[in-house]
């Protein structure tokens, strides 16, 4: 018998996150390990009268690809993938893993080359985000539980709790979060400059004319953040990221970045310096920030090495090197979008046009009412 929380996640995704309508074509991209959730998603899509289209990846598929792919295969862009992304009315991506370390020993140059080749796919994918057609959702696994330092059942409770599936009415719970974050977004949309500061952070960015986005469960699940894309040449200062950055399964630890006129001018890491250097060399856009964001989900209080959760962690901010979001009016383009996370619970402050609105991991009442 399927875990009831899996059925509730499928229903939440189809009815709330995507708002699937009769007659639509809805894609599902998922690893085979998530088969119980794939089944429930197909069931819910059919129940509303829509048409499911599934793309299920095989176990160890990426390992095989990077082991045997030649240069021309690393550079290949599958036209069927592009066609599918253009034609579907909605797309659900299920995040899970049977082995989080599967790509640990893969040559970073091969990964970077493959990522660069997918620029056209990523551009199309990102351009369609503004249409409200996409949702990224989790499926807990033993591998992800190990990575998070939890038992399997403990991790399942964490995942489904972060999605508010333990609430009496998850849809109403997400609607309430949406209303609170709408107030934060309205406040920030009227501001010109943001200044982040803590013992590890002294970073400023101009955001005049950019749009702040209310992440309330319609694109990611779990959700809980507000973000924008800074003006490309405006970011100045230094930030040390409190948590490891995970890039294609590999850790880059204790990353510190210094920006001048929007561009990274110094980048250091205690572990993974070579990978960090390669990431920054992928293209020019990878050297600039495509996103600055504030996490708001109170159910996520522990770093799990899974950015789907970690970037929403209450009391944190995150910055993304690389591609920006069109709905926030970003002009930065890159083959990557790499999120890095910093703690703000200890003497962390955020100012908007010189006004303090966030302190020690919490928004001040003047913002959220």
C-alpha positions, -999 to 999 in steps of 0.1 A, spaced: 0 0 0 14 34 -10 23 58 18 -6 83 21 19 112 21 31 102 -14 -5 104 -26 -9 138 -9 22 151 -25 10 141 -59 -24 157 -54 -7 189 -40 15 191 -71 -12 185 -97 -39 206 -81 -20 234 -63 15 237 -77 7 233 -114 -31 237 -114 -34 211 -141 -65 214 -163 -84 190 -184 -68 183 -218 -33 195 -210 -2 175 -217 18 171 -185 54 158 -186 70 139 -157 108 135 -155 119 112 -128 145 86 -118 133 50 -116 137 49 -78 107 73 -75 83 49 -92 57 50 -63 54 88 -67 54 85 -105 24 62 -103 5 86 -81 13 116 -103 0 97 -133 -31 88 -113 -38 124 -103 -31 138 -138 -56 113 -153 -82 121 -126 -83 158 -137 -86 147 -174 -51 156 -185 -26 135 -204 6 122 -187 39 119 -205 67 102 -186 105 102 -190 120 78 -165 158 77 -161 175 44 -155 196 35 -125 233 43 -130 225 61 -162 247 91 -155 276 69 -144 274 50 -177 272 82 -197 302 99 -182 322 67 -184 317 60 -221 306 94 -237 330 107 -263 335 144 -269 309 146 -296 284 129 -272 292 153 -244 285 181 -268 252 166 -281 219 183 -276 189 159 -280 163 175 -303 136 153 -288 143 169 -254 139 204 -269 107 194 -287 92 179 -255 100 211 -235 83 232 -262 51 211 -264 42 201 -229 17 223 -210 33 215 -177 64 196 -165 70 179 -132 106 170 -122 110 145 -94 142 148 -75 157 116 -59 188 95 -60 199 60 -53 236 71 -50 245 107 -43 282 99 -48 277 83 -82 296 111 -100 323 117 -73 351 104 -95 340 118 -128 364 142 -145 351 178 -137 361 188 -173 337 163 -187 309 175 -165 316 211 -173 317 203 -211 283 185 -209 268 213 -189 279 239 -214 265 219 -242 230 220 -226 229 259 -227 201 259 -253 181 234 -232 186 254 -201 176 287 -218 143 271 -230 137 256 -196 143 289 -178 123 309 -203 92 288 -197 93 291 -159 74 324 -162 45 304 -177 39 286 -144 44 252 -162 70 236 -140 72 220 -106 102 203 -89 93 179 -61 112 154 -39 110 117 -34 130 105 -3 155 77 -6 180 59 16 209 76 -2 195 111 4 188 102 40 224 91 45 236 123 29 214 143 53 227 123 83 193 108 91 176 75 92 154 66 63 121 70 81 134 101 99 143 116 65 109 107 51 92 126 80 115 155 73 108 157 36 70 154 39 70 177 69 89 204 48 62 200 22 35 206 49 19 172 41 14 166 78 -10 196 79 -47 190 78 -50 209 46 -16 213 28 -31 235 1 -45 260 26 -12 260 45 7 270 14 -18 296 6 -12 312 40 26 312 34 20 328 0 1 357 16 28 364 42 56 363 15 35 386 -7 40 413 19 77 408 19 79 410 -19 58 441 -20 82 458 5 113 448 -15 99 456 -49 100 493 -39 137 492 -29 168 500 -49 197 486 -29 201 455 -7 230 451 18 237 417 35 259 417 65 272 392 91 305 380 104 311 363 71 292 386 47 295 422 35 277 422 2 257 449 -16 236 447 -48 214 471 -67 179 457 -75 161 488 -88 138 477 -117 141 440 -108 112 420 -96 112 400 -63 95 366 -66 72 349 -40 82 312 -40 51 297 -24 50 261 -37 41 266 -73 75 259 -88 94 240 -61 81 217 -34 90 222 -6 92 259 -11 97 290 11 119 318 -2 118 352 -18 144 360 -45 154 384 -72 182 388 -98 206 417 -90 216 441 -117 245 423 -133 273 449 -127 262 460 -93 273 433 -68 302 444 -46 318 429 -15 326 395 0 306 365 11 318 333 27 293 305 24 286 286 56 277 254 40 293 232 13 283 239 -23 272 208 -41 279 207 -79 268 176 -98 273 154 -67 307 169 -57 313 192 -26 331 225 -27 338 234 10 342 268 26 337 289 -5 345 326 -3 338 350 -32 348 386 -37 329 407 -62 337 439 -79 313 456 -104 293 424 -104 320 400 -113 339 374 -92 374 388 -88 386 363 -61 373 328 -53 387 304 -28 377 271 -13 391 249 15 382 218 -6 374 217 -43 394 247 -55 399 230 -89 362 224 -94 354 259 -82 378 273 -108 363 252 -135 328 262 -127 337 299 -130 353 292 -163 322 276 -179 312 309 -194 312 346 -185 277 344 -169 290 319 -144 311 347 -129 281 368 -120 251 363 -97 219 353 -113 200 353 -80 200 366 -44 174 351 -20 162 347 15 150 313 29 117 313 48 106 276 54 104 271 92 102 233 87 137 232 73 162 238 100 190 214 91 215 214 62 209 182 42 232 186 12 201 188 -10 196 223 -24 159 217 -30 156 219 8 186 238 19 180 270 -1 146 273 17 161 269 52 149 296 75 176 319 88 197 316 56 204 335 24 216 321 -8 233 334 -40 234 316 -73 263 319 -97 252 318 -133 219 320 -151 193 345 -138 155 343 -140 135 360 -167 106 366 -144 129 387 -121 141 405 -153 176 391 -152 199 396 -181 226 372 -170 229 340 -191 249 309 -183 249 272 -187 248 268 -149 228 280 -120 247 271 -88 232 280 -54 254 286 -24 241 290 11 251 313 40 238 314 76 223 346 89 212 335 124 242 349 142 245 387 139 230 386 104 213 417 91 197 427 58 191 463 49 170 477 20 179 513 11 196 516 44 166 503 64 170 472 86 142 447 78 158 414 87 178 404 118 193 371 131 173 350 106 139 367 110 119 394 92 110 423 113 73 429 120 72 461 100 76 440 69 53 410 76 27 429 97 
